[in-house]
């Protein structure tokens, strides 16, 4: 069965074409990520996978938390505001407001609106 499957007419050409298409997709993806890094140079400290994770979750600011240490030496965590309680179960909901920066040493730097 394997011999029959691998000797089909046109299979090699299909694989070559698919590899070419994958190379084009990879190049476009790298160009896109490079454009984001040019806008915010600290993204250069992140791998492509980490940057994609952040960019794919733009509506979830908490998604950036695991990657903060790679972008900023003295910031381990951000403290976000908490939305007013709702009737929905599932715990508290965070807002997009950053209330404080937390350092690896435990120092808390509160932020105020200016």
C-alpha distances in whole Angstrom, upper triangle without the diagonal:
4,5,5,6,9,10,11,15,17,15,17,20,19,19,22,24,23,24,27,28,28,30,32,32,33,36,37,37,39,41,42,42,45,47,47,48,51,52,52,52,52,48,48,48,45,41,39,37,41,42,40,40,44,44,41,44,47,48,48,51,50,46,48,50,47,47,51,52,50,52,55,56,59,57,55,55,56,58,58,60,59,60,62,61,59,58,55,53,51,54,56,55,55,57,56,60,60,63,62,61,60,60,58,61,62,64,64,66,66,66,68,68,70
4,5,5,6,9,10,14,16,13,15,18,17,16,19,21,20,21,24,25,25,27,30,29,30,33,34,34,36,38,39,39,42,44,44,45,48,49,49,49,49,45,44,45,42,38,36,34,38,39,37,38,41,41,39,42,45,46,46,48,48,44,46,47,44,44,48,49,46,49,52,53,56,54,52,52,54,56,56,58,58,58,61,60,58,58,54,52,50,53,54,53,54,55,54,58,57,60,60,58,57,57,55,59,59,62,62,63,64,64,66,66,68
4,6,5,6,9,12,15,12,14,17,17,16,19,21,21,22,25,26,26,28,30,31,31,34,36,36,37,40,41,41,43,45,46,47,49,51,51,51,51,47,46,46,44,40,38,37,40,42,39,40,44,43,41,44,47,49,49,51,50,47,48,50,47,47,51,51,49,51,54,55,58,57,55,55,57,59,59,61,61,61,64,63,61,61,57,56,54,56,57,56,57,58,57,60,60,63,63,61,60,60,58,61,62,65,65,66,67,66,69,69,70
4,6,5,7,10,13,11,13,16,16,16,19,21,21,22,25,26,26,28,30,31,31,34,36,36,38,40,41,41,44,46,46,47,50,51,52,52,52,48,47,48,45,41,39,38,41,42,40,41,44,44,41,44,47,49,49,51,51,47,49,51,48,48,52,52,50,52,55,57,60,58,56,56,58,60,59,61,61,61,64,63,61,60,57,56,54,56,58,56,57,58,57,60,60,64,63,62,61,61,59,63,64,66,66,67,67,67,69,69,71
4,6,6,10,11,9,11,14,13,13,16,18,17,19,22,22,22,25,27,27,28,31,32,32,34,36,37,38,40,42,43,44,46,48,48,48,48,44,44,44,41,38,35,34,38,39,36,37,41,40,38,41,43,45,45,48,47,44,45,47,45,45,48,49,47,48,52,53,56,54,53,53,54,56,55,58,57,57,60,59,57,57,53,52,50,53,54,53,53,54,53,57,57,60,60,58,58,58,56,60,60,62,62,63,64,63,65,65,67
4,6,9,10,7,9,12,12,11,14,16,16,17,20,21,21,23,25,26,26,29,31,31,32,35,36,36,38,41,41,42,44,46,47,46,46,43,42,43,40,36,34,33,37,38,35,36,40,39,37,40,43,45,45,47,47,43,45,47,44,44,47,48,45,47,51,52,55,53,52,52,53,56,55,58,58,58,61,60,58,58,54,53,51,53,55,53,53,54,53,57,56,60,59,57,57,57,55,59,60,62,62,62,63,62,65,65,66
4,6,9,7,9,12,12,12,15,17,17,18,21,22,23,25,27,28,28,31,32,33,35,37,38,39,41,43,44,45,47,49,49,49,49,46,45,45,43,39,37,36,40,41,38,40,43,42,40,43,46,48,48,50,50,47,48,50,47,47,50,51,48,50,54,55,58,57,55,55,57,59,58,61,61,61,64,63,62,61,58,57,54,57,58,56,57,57,56,60,59,63,62,60,60,60,58,62,63,65,65,65,66,66,68,67,69
4,6,6,8,11,11,12,14,15,16,18,20,21,22,24,26,26,28,30,31,32,34,36,37,38,40,42,43,44,46,48,49,49,49,45,45,46,43,39,36,36,39,40,37,39,42,41,39,42,45,47,47,50,49,46,47,49,47,47,50,51,49,50,54,55,58,57,55,55,56,58,58,60,60,60,62,62,60,60,56,56,53,56,57,55,55,56,55,58,59,62,62,60,60,60,59,62,63,65,65,65,66,65,67,66,68
4,6,8,9,10,12,13,14,16,18,19,20,22,23,25,26,28,29,31,32,34,35,37,38,40,41,43,44,46,48,49,49,49,46,45,46,43,40,37,37,40,41,38,40,43,41,40,43,45,47,48,50,51,47,48,51,48,48,51,52,49,51,54,56,59,58,56,56,57,60,59,61,61,61,64,63,61,61,58,57,55,58,58,57,57,57,56,59,59,63,63,61,61,61,60,64,65,66,66,66,67,66,68,67,68
4,6,5,6,9,10,11,12,14,15,16,18,20,21,23,24,26,27,29,30,32,33,35,36,38,39,41,42,44,45,45,46,42,42,43,40,37,34,34,38,38,35,37,40,38,37,40,42,44,45,48,48,44,45,48,46,45,48,49,47,48,51,53,56,55,54,54,55,57,56,58,58,58,61,61,59,59,56,55,53,56,56,54,54,54,53,56,57,60,60,58,59,59,57,61,62,63,63,63,64,63,65,64,65
4,5,5,6,9,10,11,12,14,15,16,18,20,21,22,24,26,27,28,30,31,33,34,36,38,39,41,42,43,43,44,40,39,41,38,34,31,31,35,35,32,34,38,36,34,38,40,42,43,45,45,42,43,45,43,42,46,47,44,45,49,51,54,52,51,51,52,54,53,56,56,56,59,58,57,57,53,53,50,53,54,52,52,52,51,54,54,58,57,56,56,56,54,58,59,61,60,61,61,60,62,62,63
4,5,5,6,9,10,11,12,14,15,17,19,20,21,23,25,26,27,29,30,32,33,35,36,37,39,41,42,42,42,39,38,39,36,33,30,30,34,34,32,34,37,36,34,38,40,42,43,45,45,41,42,45,42,41,45,46,43,44,47,49,52,51,50,50,51,54,53,56,56,56,59,59,58,58,55,54,52,54,54,52,52,52,51,54,54,57,57,55,55,55,53,57,58,60,60,60,61,60,62,61,63
4,5,5,6,9,10,11,12,14,15,17,18,20,21,23,24,26,27,29,30,32,33,35,36,38,40,41,41,42,38,37,39,36,33,30,30,34,34,31,34,37,35,34,37,39,42,42,44,45,41,42,45,43,41,45,46,43,43,47,49,52,51,50,50,51,54,53,55,56,56,59,59,57,58,54,54,52,54,54,52,51,52,50,53,53,57,57,55,55,55,54,58,58,60,60,60,60,59,61,60,61
4,5,5,6,9,10,10,12,14,15,16,18,20,21,22,24,26,27,29,30,32,33,35,36,38,39,39,40,36,36,37,34,31,28,28,32,32,29,31,34,32,31,34,36,39,39,42,42,38,39,42,40,39,42,44,41,42,45,47,50,49,48,48,49,51,50,52,53,53,56,56,54,54,51,50,48,50,51,49,48,49,47,50,50,54,54,52,53,53,52,55,56,58,57,57,58,56,58,58,59
4,5,5,6,9,10,10,12,14,15,16,18,20,21,22,24,26,27,28,30,32,33,34,36,37,37,38,34,33,34,32,28,25,25,29,29,27,29,32,31,29,33,35,37,38,40,40,36,37,40,38,37,40,41,38,39,43,45,48,46,45,45,46,49,48,51,51,51,54,54,53,53,50,49,47,49,49,47,47,47,46,49,49,52,52,50,50,50,49,53,54,55,55,55,56,55,57,56,57
4,5,5,6,9,10,11,13,14,15,17,19,20,21,23,25,26,27,29,31,31,33,35,36,36,37,33,32,34,31,28,25,26,29,29,27,30,32,31,30,34,35,38,39,40,41,37,38,40,38,37,40,41,38,39,42,44,48,46,45,46,47,50,49,52,52,52,56,56,55,55,52,51,49,50,51,48,48,48,46,49,49,53,52,50,50,50,49,53,54,55,55,55,56,55,57,56,57
4,5,5,6,9,10,11,12,14,15,17,18,20,21,23,25,26,27,29,30,32,34,35,35,36,33,32,34,31,28,25,25,29,28,26,29,31,29,28,32,34,36,37,39,40,36,37,40,38,36,40,41,38,38,42,44,47,46,45,45,46,48,48,50,51,51,54,54,53,53,50,50,47,49,49,47,46,46,44,48,48,51,51,49,50,50,49,53,54,55,54,54,55,53,55,54,55
4,5,5,6,9,10,10,12,14,15,16,18,20,21,22,24,26,27,28,30,32,33,33,34,30,30,31,29,25,22,22,26,26,23,25,28,26,25,29,31,33,34,36,37,33,34,36,35,33,37,38,35,36,39,42,45,43,42,42,43,45,44,47,47,47,51,51,49,50,46,46,44,46,46,44,43,43,41,45,45,48,48,46,47,47,46,50,51,52,51,51,52,51,53,52,53
4,5,5,6,9,10,10,12,14,15,16,18,20,21,22,24,26,27,28,31,31,31,32,28,27,29,26,23,20,21,24,24,22,24,27,26,25,29,31,33,34,35,36,32,33,35,33,32,35,36,33,34,37,39,43,41,40,41,42,44,44,47,47,48,51,51,50,51,47,47,44,46,46,44,43,43,41,44,44,47,47,45,45,45,44,48,49,50,50,50,51,49,52,51,52
4,5,5,6,9,10,11,13,14,15,17,19,20,21,23,25,26,27,29,31,30,31,28,27,29,27,24,21,22,25,24,22,25,28,26,25,29,31,33,34,36,37,33,33,36,34,32,36,37,33,34,38,40,43,42,41,41,42,45,44,47,48,48,51,52,51,52,48,48,46,47,47,45,44,44,41,44,44,48,47,45,46,46,45,49,50,51,50,50,51,49,51,51,52
4,5,5,6,9,10,11,12,14,15,17,18,20,21,23,24,26,28,29,29,30,27,26,28,26,23,19,20,24,23,20,23,25,23,22,26,28,30,32,33,34,31,31,34,33,31,34,35,32,33,36,39,42,40,40,40,40,43,42,44,45,45,48,49,48,49,45,45,43,44,44,42,41,41,38,42,42,45,45,43,44,44,44,48,48,49,49,48,49,47,49,48,49
4,5,5,6,9,10,10,12,14,15,16,18,20,21,22,24,26,27,27,28,24,24,25,23,19,16,17,20,20,17,20,23,21,20,24,26,28,29,31,31,28,28,31,29,28,31,32,29,30,33,36,39,37,36,37,37,40,39,42,43,43,46,47,46,47,43,43,40,42,42,39,38,38,36,39,39,43,43,41,41,41,41,44,45,46,46,46,46,45,47,46,47
4,5,5,6,9,10,11,12,14,15,16,18,20,21,22,25,26,25,26,23,22,24,22,19,16,17,20,20,18,21,23,21,21,25,27,30,30,31,32,29,29,31,30,28,31,32,28,29,33,35,38,37,36,37,37,40,40,43,44,44,48,48,48,49,45,45,42,44,43,41,40,39,37,40,40,43,43,40,41,41,40,44,45,46,46,45,46,45,47,46,47
4,5,5,6,9,10,11,12,14,15,17,19,20,21,23,25,25,26,23,22,24,22,20,16,18,21,20,18,21,23,21,21,24,25,28,30,31,32,29,28,32,30,28,31,32,29,29,33,35,38,37,37,37,37,40,39,42,43,43,47,48,47,48,45,45,42,43,43,40,39,38,36,39,39,42,42,40,41,41,41,45,45,46,46,45,46,44,46,45,46
4,5,5,6,9,10,11,12,14,15,17,18,20,22,23,23,24,21,21,23,20,18,14,15,18,17,14,18,20,17,17,21,22,25,26,27,29,25,25,28,27,25,28,30,27,27,31,33,36,34,34,34,34,37,36,39,40,40,43,44,43,44,41,41,39,40,39,37,35,35,33,36,36,39,39,37,38,39,38,42,43,43,43,42,43,41,43,42,43
4,5,5,6,9,10,11,12,14,16,16,18,20,21,21,22,18,18,20,17,14,11,12,16,15,13,16,18,16,17,20,22,25,26,26,27,24,24,27,25,23,26,27,24,24,28,30,33,32,31,32,32,35,35,38,39,39,43,44,43,44,41,41,38,39,39,36,35,35,32,35,34,38,38,35,36,36,36,39,40,41,41,40,41,40,42,41,42
4,5,5,6,9,10,10,12,14,15,16,19,20,20,21,18,17,20,18,15,12,15,17,16,14,18,20,18,18,22,23,26,27,28,29,26,25,28,27,24,27,28,25,24,28,30,34,32,32,33,33,36,36,39,40,41,44,45,45,47,43,44,41,41,41,38,36,36,33,35,35,39,38,36,37,37,37,40,41,42,41,41,41,40,42,41,42
4,5,5,6,9,10,11,13,14,15,17,19,19,21,18,17,20,18,16,13,15,17,15,13,17,18,15,16,20,20,23,25,26,27,24,24,27,26,24,26,28,25,24,28,30,33,32,32,32,32,35,34,37,38,38,42,43,42,44,41,41,39,40,39,36,34,33,31,33,33,37,37,35,36,36,37,40,41,41,40,39,40,38,40,39,39
4,5,5,6,9,10,11,12,14,16,17,17,18,15,15,17,15,13,9,11,13,11,10,13,14,12,13,17,17,21,22,22,24,21,20,23,22,20,23,24,21,21,25,27,30,29,29,29,29,32,31,34,35,35,39,40,39,41,38,38,36,36,35,33,31,30,28,30,30,34,34,32,33,33,33,37,37,38,37,36,37,35,37,36,37
4,5,5,6,9,10,10,12,14,15,15,16,13,12,15,13,11,8,11,13,11,10,14,15,13,15,18,19,22,23,23,25,21,20,23,22,19,22,23,20,19,23,25,29,27,28,28,28,32,31,34,36,37,40,42,41,43,40,40,37,38,37,34,32,31,29,31,30,34,33,31,32,32,32,35,36,37,36,36,36,35,37,36,37
4,6,5,6,9,10,10,13,14,14,17,14,13,16,15,14,11,14,16,13,13,16,17,14,16,19,19,23,24,24,26,23,22,25,24,21,23,25,21,20,24,27,30,28,29,29,29,33,32,35,37,37,41,42,42,44,41,42,39,39,38,35,33,32,29,31,31,34,34,32,33,33,33,37,38,38,37,36,37,35,37,36,36
4,5,5,7,9,10,11,13,14,16,12,13,16,14,14,10,13,14,11,10,14,14,11,13,16,16,19,20,21,23,20,19,22,22,19,21,23,20,19,23,26,28,27,27,27,27,30,29,31,33,34,37,39,38,40,38,38,36,36,35,31,29,28,25,28,27,31,31,29,31,31,32,35,36,36,35,34,34,32,34,33,33
4,5,5,6,9,10,11,11,12,9,10,12,11,10,7,10,11,8,8,11,11,9,12,15,14,18,19,19,20,17,16,19,19,16,18,20,17,16,19,22,25,23,24,24,24,27,27,30,31,32,36,37,37,40,37,37,34,34,33,30,28,27,24,26,25,29,28,26,28,28,28,32,33,33,32,31,32,30,32,31,32
4,5,5,6,9,10,9,12,9,9,12,11,11,9,13,13,10,11,15,14,13,15,18,17,21,22,21,23,20,18,21,21,18,19,20,17,16,19,22,25,24,25,25,26,29,29,32,34,35,38,40,40,43,40,40,37,37,36,33,30,29,26,28,27,30,30,27,29,29,29,33,34,33,33,32,32,31,32,32,32
4,5,5,7,9,10,12,10,11,14,14,14,12,15,15,12,13,16,15,12,15,18,16,20,21,21,23,21,19,22,22,19,20,22,19,17,20,23,26,25,26,26,26,29,28,31,33,34,37,39,39,42,39,40,37,37,35,32,29,28,24,26,26,29,29,27,29,29,30,34,34,34,33,31,32,30,31,30,30
4,5,5,6,8,10,8,9,12,12,13,11,13,13,9,10,13,11,9,13,14,13,17,18,17,19,17,15,18,19,16,16,19,16,14,17,20,23,21,22,22,22,25,24,27,29,30,34,36,36,38,36,36,34,33,31,28,26,24,21,23,22,26,25,24,26,26,27,30,31,30,29,28,28,26,28,27,27
4,5,5,5,7,5,6,9,9,11,10,13,12,9,11,14,12,11,15,17,15,19,20,18,20,18,15,18,18,15,15,17,14,12,15,18,21,20,21,21,21,25,25,28,30,31,35,37,38,40,38,38,35,35,33,30,27,26,22,24,23,26,25,23,24,24,25,28,29,29,28,27,28,26,28,27,28
4,6,6,9,8,9,12,13,15,14,17,16,13,15,18,16,14,18,19,18,21,22,21,23,21,18,21,22,18,18,20,17,14,17,20,22,22,24,24,24,27,27,30,32,33,37,39,40,43,40,41,38,37,35,32,29,28,24,25,24,27,27,25,27,26,28,31,32,31,30,28,29,27,28,28,27
4,6,9,9,11,14,14,16,15,18,16,13,15,17,15,13,17,18,15,19,20,18,21,19,17,20,21,17,17,19,17,14,16,20,22,21,22,22,22,25,24,27,29,30,34,36,37,40,38,39,36,35,33,30,27,25,21,22,21,25,24,23,25,25,27,30,30,29,28,26,26,24,25,24,24
4,6,6,8,11,11,14,14,16,14,11,14,16,13,12,16,17,15,18,18,16,18,17,14,17,18,14,14,16,13,10,12,16,18,17,19,19,18,22,22,24,27,29,32,35,36,38,36,37,34,33,31,28,25,23,19,20,19,22,21,19,21,21,23,26,27,26,25,23,24,21,23,23,23
4,5,6,8,10,13,14,16,14,12,15,17,14,14,18,19,18,21,21,19,20,19,16,18,18,14,14,15,12,9,11,14,17,17,19,20,20,23,24,27,30,31,35,37,38,41,39,39,36,35,33,30,27,26,22,23,21,24,23,20,22,21,22,25,26,26,25,23,25,23,25,25,25
4,5,6,8,11,13,15,12,11,14,15,13,14,17,18,17,20,19,17,18,16,13,14,15,11,10,11,8,5,8,11,14,13,15,16,17,20,21,24,27,29,33,35,36,39,37,37,34,32,30,28,25,24,21,21,19,21,20,17,18,18,19,22,23,22,22,21,22,21,24,24,24
4,5,5,8,9,11,9,7,10,12,10,11,14,15,14,18,17,16,17,14,11,14,13,10,10,12,9,7,10,13,16,15,16,17,17,21,21,25,27,29,33,34,35,38,36,35,32,31,30,27,24,23,20,21,20,23,21,19,20,20,20,24,24,24,24,23,24,23,25,26,26
4,5,8,9,12,11,9,12,14,13,14,17,18,18,22,21,19,20,18,15,17,16,12,13,13,9,8,12,14,17,17,18,19,20,24,25,28,31,33,36,38,39,41,39,39,35,35,33,31,28,27,24,25,23,26,24,21,22,21,21,25,26,26,26,25,27,26,29,29,29
4,7,10,12,10,9,13,14,13,15,18,18,18,22,21,19,19,16,13,14,13,9,10,10,6,6,9,11,14,14,15,17,18,22,23,27,29,32,35,37,38,40,38,37,34,33,31,29,27,26,24,24,22,25,23,19,20,18,18,21,23,23,24,23,25,25,28,28,29
4,7,8,6,6,10,10,10,12,14,15,16,19,18,17,17,14,11,13,11,8,10,10,7,7,11,13,16,15,15,16,18,21,22,26,28,30,34,35,36,38,35,35,31,31,29,27,25,25,22,24,22,24,23,20,20,19,19,22,24,24,24,24,26,25,28,29,30
4,5,5,6,9,10,11,12,14,16,17,20,19,19,18,15,13,15,13,10,13,13,10,11,15,16,20,19,18,19,21,24,25,28,30,32,36,37,37,39,36,35,32,32,31,29,27,27,25,26,25,27,26,23,23,22,22,25,27,28,28,28,29,29,32,32,33
4,6,5,6,9,10,10,12,14,16,19,19,18,19,15,14,16,15,12,15,16,13,14,17,20,23,21,21,21,22,26,26,29,31,32,36,37,37,39,36,35,32,32,31,29,27,27,24,27,25,29,28,25,26,25,25,28,29,30,30,30,31,30,33,33,34
4,5,5,6,9,10,10,13,15,18,17,17,17,13,13,15,13,11,15,16,13,15,18,20,23,21,20,20,21,24,24,28,29,30,34,34,34,36,33,32,29,29,28,26,25,25,23,26,25,28,27,25,25,25,24,28,28,30,29,30,31,30,33,33,35
4,5,5,6,9,10,11,13,16,14,14,14,10,9,11,9,7,11,12,10,11,15,17,19,17,16,16,18,21,21,24,26,27,31,32,32,34,31,30,27,27,26,24,22,23,20,23,21,24,23,21,21,21,20,24,25,26,26,26,27,26,29,29,31
4,5,5,6,8,10,11,15,14,13,14,11,9,12,11,9,11,13,11,11,15,17,20,18,17,17,18,21,21,24,26,27,31,32,32,34,31,31,28,28,27,24,22,22,19,22,20,24,23,21,22,22,22,26,26,27,26,26,27,26,28,28,29
4,5,5,6,9,10,14,13,14,15,11,11,14,13,12,14,17,15,15,18,21,23,21,20,20,20,23,22,25,26,27,31,32,31,33,30,30,27,27,26,24,22,22,20,23,22,26,25,24,24,25,25,29,29,30,29,28,29,28,30,30,31
4,6,5,6,9,12,11,11,12,8,8,11,10,10,13,15,14,14,17,20,22,19,18,17,18,20,19,22,23,24,28,28,28,30,27,27,23,24,23,21,19,20,18,21,20,23,23,22,22,23,23,27,26,27,26,27,27,26,28,28,30
4,6,5,7,10,9,9,9,6,6,9,10,8,11,14,13,12,15,18,20,17,16,15,15,17,17,20,21,22,26,27,27,29,26,26,23,23,22,19,17,17,15,17,17,20,20,19,20,21,21,25,25,25,24,24,24,23,25,25,27
4,5,6,9,10,10,12,9,9,13,14,12,14,17,16,15,18,21,22,20,19,18,18,20,19,21,23,23,27,28,28,30,27,28,25,25,24,21,19,18,16,18,18,22,22,21,23,24,25,28,28,28,27,26,26,24,26,25,27
4,6,8,9,11,12,9,11,14,14,14,16,19,18,18,20,24,25,22,21,20,19,21,20,22,23,23,26,27,27,28,25,26,23,24,23,20,18,18,16,20,20,24,24,23,24,26,26,30,29,30,29,28,28,26,28,27,29
4,5,5,8,9,7,9,12,13,13,15,18,18,17,19,23,23,20,19,17,16,18,16,18,19,19,23,23,23,25,22,22,20,20,19,16,15,15,13,16,17,20,21,21,22,24,24,28,27,28,26,26,25,24,25,25,27
4,5,7,9,8,9,12,14,14,15,19,18,17,19,22,23,20,19,17,16,17,15,17,18,18,22,23,23,25,23,24,21,21,19,16,14,13,11,14,15,19,20,20,21,23,25,28,27,27,25,24,23,22,23,22,24
4,6,9,9,11,13,16,16,17,21,21,19,21,24,25,21,21,18,16,16,14,15,16,15,19,20,19,22,19,20,18,18,17,13,12,11,9,13,14,18,19,20,22,24,26,29,27,27,25,24,23,21,22,21,24
4,5,6,8,10,13,14,14,18,19,18,19,22,22,19,18,15,13,14,11,13,14,14,17,18,19,21,18,19,16,16,14,11,9,9,8,12,13,16,17,17,19,21,23,26,24,25,22,22,21,20,21,21,24
4,5,6,8,11,11,11,15,16,15,16,19,19,15,14,12,10,11,9,11,13,14,18,19,20,23,20,21,18,17,15,12,9,9,6,9,9,13,14,14,15,18,19,23,21,21,19,18,18,16,18,18,21
4,5,6,9,10,10,14,15,15,16,18,18,14,12,10,8,9,8,11,12,14,17,18,19,22,20,19,16,15,13,11,8,10,9,11,10,13,13,13,14,16,17,20,19,20,18,18,18,17,19,20,23
4,6,7,8,10,13,14,14,15,18,18,15,13,11,11,13,12,15,16,17,21,22,22,24,22,21,18,17,16,14,12,13,11,14,13,16,16,15,16,18,18,22,21,22,20,21,21,20,22,23,25
4,6,6,6,10,11,10,12,14,15,12,11,9,9,12,12,15,17,19,23,24,25,27,25,24,21,20,18,16,14,14,12,14,12,15,15,13,14,15,16,19,19,19,18,18,19,18,21,21,23
4,5,5,8,10,10,11,13,13,10,8,6,7,10,11,14,16,18,22,23,24,27,25,24,20,19,17,16,13,14,13,14,12,14,13,11,11,12,13,16,15,16,15,16,17,17,20,21,24
4,6,7,9,10,12,13,14,11,8,8,10,13,14,18,19,22,25,26,27,29,27,25,22,21,20,18,16,18,16,18,16,18,16,14,13,13,13,16,16,18,18,19,20,20,24,25,27
4,6,6,7,9,11,12,10,9,9,11,14,16,19,21,24,27,28,30,32,29,28,25,24,22,21,18,19,17,18,16,18,17,14,14,14,13,17,17,19,18,19,20,20,23,24,26
4,5,5,6,8,9,6,6,7,9,12,14,18,20,23,26,28,29,32,30,29,26,24,22,21,18,18,16,16,14,16,14,11,11,10,11,15,15,15,15,15,17,17,20,22,23
4,6,5,6,7,6,5,8,11,14,17,21,23,26,29,31,32,35,33,32,28,26,25,24,21,21,19,20,16,18,15,12,11,9,9,12,14,15,15,16,18,19,22,24,26
4,6,7,10,9,9,11,14,17,19,23,26,28,32,33,35,37,35,34,30,29,27,26,23,23,21,22,19,21,18,15,14,13,12,16,17,18,19,19,21,21,25,26,27
4,7,9,9,10,11,13,17,18,22,25,27,31,32,34,37,34,34,31,29,27,25,22,22,19,19,17,19,17,13,14,13,13,17,18,18,18,17,19,19,22,23,24
4,6,6,8,10,11,15,17,21,24,27,30,32,34,37,35,34,31,29,27,25,22,22,19,19,16,17,14,11,11,10,11,14,15,15,15,14,17,16,20,21,22
4,6,8,11,13,17,19,23,26,29,32,34,36,39,37,36,33,31,29,27,24,24,22,21,18,19,16,12,11,9,9,11,13,13,14,14,17,18,22,24,24
4,7,9,11,14,17,21,24,27,30,32,34,37,36,35,32,29,27,26,23,23,21,20,16,16,13,9,8,5,7,9,10,10,11,11,14,15,19,21,22
4,6,8,11,14,17,20,23,27,28,31,34,32,31,28,26,23,22,19,19,17,16,13,13,10,6,6,5,7,9,10,9,10,10,12,13,17,19,21
4,7,10,13,17,19,22,26,27,29,32,30,29,26,23,21,21,18,19,17,17,13,14,11,8,6,5,5,9,9,10,10,12,14,15,19,21,23
4,7,10,13,15,19,22,23,25,28,26,26,22,20,18,17,14,15,14,14,10,11,9,6,5,7,8,11,10,11,10,11,12,13,17,19,21
4,6,10,13,16,19,21,23,26,25,24,21,19,16,15,12,12,11,10,7,8,6,5,6,9,11,14,12,12,9,10,10,10,14,15,18
4,7,9,13,16,18,20,23,22,22,19,16,13,13,9,10,10,8,6,5,5,6,7,11,13,15,12,12,9,10,9,10,12,14,18
4,7,10,13,15,17,21,20,20,17,15,11,10,6,6,7,6,5,5,7,9,11,15,17,19,16,16,13,13,11,11,12,13,17
4,7,10,12,15,18,18,18,17,14,10,9,6,5,7,5,6,6,9,12,14,18,20,22,19,18,14,14,12,11,12,13,16
4,7,9,11,15,14,15,14,11,7,6,4,6,9,9,10,10,13,15,16,20,22,24,21,20,17,18,15,15,15,16,20
4,6,8,12,12,13,13,11,7,5,6,6,9,10,12,13,16,19,20,24,26,27,24,24,21,21,18,17,17,17,21
4,6,10,11,13,13,11,8,8,9,9,13,13,16,15,19,22,23,27,29,30,27,26,23,23,20,20,19,19,23
4,7,8,10,11,9,7,8,10,12,16,16,18,18,21,24,25,28,30,31,28,28,25,26,23,23,23,23,26
4,5,8,10,9,9,9,12,13,17,18,20,21,24,26,27,31,32,34,31,31,28,29,26,26,25,25,29
4,6,10,10,11,11,15,16,20,21,24,24,27,30,30,34,35,37,33,34,31,32,29,29,29,29,32
4,7,8,9,10,14,16,19,21,23,24,26,29,29,32,33,35,32,33,31,31,29,29,29,29,33
4,6,9,10,14,17,20,22,24,24,26,28,28,31,32,34,31,32,30,31,29,30,30,30,34
4,7,9,12,15,18,20,21,22,24,25,25,28,29,31,28,29,27,29,27,28,29,29,33
4,7,10,13,16,18,19,19,21,23,22,25,26,28,25,26,24,26,24,25,26,26,30
4,7,10,13,14,16,16,18,20,20,23,24,26,23,24,21,23,21,21,22,23,26
4,7,10,12,13,14,17,19,20,23,24,26,24,24,21,22,20,20,21,21,24
4,7,8,10,11,13,15,16,20,22,24,21,21,18,19,17,16,17,17,21
4,5,8,10,13,15,17,21,23,25,22,22,19,18,16,15,15,15,18
4,6,9,12,14,16,19,22,24,22,21,18,17,15,13,14,13,16
4,6,9,12,15,18,21,23,20,19,16,14,12,10,10,10,13
4,6,8,11,14,17,19,17,15,12,11,9,7,9,10,13
4,7,10,14,17,18,15,14,10,9,6,5,7,9,12
4,6,10,13,14,12,10,6,5,4,5,8,11,14
4,7,10,12,10,8,6,5,6,8,11,14,16
4,7,8,6,6,5,6,9,11,15,17,20
4,5,5,5,7,8,11,14,17,20,22
4,5,7,10,12,15,17,21,24,26
4,6,9,12,15,18,21,25,26
4,6,10,13,16,19,22,25
4,7,10,13,16,20,22
4,6,10,13,16,18
4,7,10,13,15
4,7,10,12
4,7,9
4,6
4
